[in-house]
Amino acid sequence: MTDKGLLLTKILELYPVKAEYVRAILDSHKIDEDGSIKATELLEFFKTLYVDDTLRNDDSINLNKLRSEVEAFELQIKNNDNRIRISDLALLLPQKERLFLKFISFCRKKLTSVEFFELLLKYTTDKSGKISQEQLYRMVKDFANEIGTPEDNCADCVRYILALFNADEDAPLDIFDFPRLFNIENNFLKRLKPKGKFRAIDFDNIIRHYDRDANGTIDAGGELMALIADVLEYAEIRVNGELLFEMVDAALELCDKTSVQRLETEDLKIILTQLPKQKIG
């Protein structure tokens, strides 16, 4: 067994882990872009959660013995940069929780904003800006099929995902809830132009960035949704998923006079000059 495998085995020996514990890890912002976390930080999470959730109500566990064992283990790893991938945890958990952690690991892979919206558009087609439980189940089921995991674990995985958002199992999720789950690149417009006016070369760079199929334009769909979402964030305008769809349609109505369902460089100038003046001047 690898060193990381031994670390994981020891951590799980000390603290049997529930899939729900991943929520605290995700919310901590301590996971790297590659989906890994320091072994010491992982141990600390599980220690805190396990004590709160289990040990206080279990008189059969010797807290002093457990504490000394944990302290000894921490001494072994505190000076090393031992990192553990969240996906590795999946190998040591029950099957129904394994799919959830593998799905979380998949979500932690770096996505461009275009890739993110193209993924969501595969499962939401009604322009409601929402992902229903049924649509989320299809997303998880497709992922399970890709990695060869039994589909009968998908319902548990969906339940765990909804728990991450404190969502009612019958309530749909807004598409803007999902950036909490996915690892999406920083806003390209903010990186390109933190302040000041956009120049001609900037429009060319914007086209190249959002034009995922490299046809020289920004097509309606994931490319345009990503652009509009980033424009709104750049302008510090908060919207929900339904309003984003409405604004995408409004951009097409404003710019796409020939109804070809795509935007050219000149169309970009129209959209970007609609930003608040303090953001472009």
Summary of the structure (lengths in Angstrom):
residues: 281
radius of gyration: 22.6
end to end distance: 58.9
largest distance: 74.1
contacts: 802
relative contact order: 0.10
helix: 62%
strand: 6%
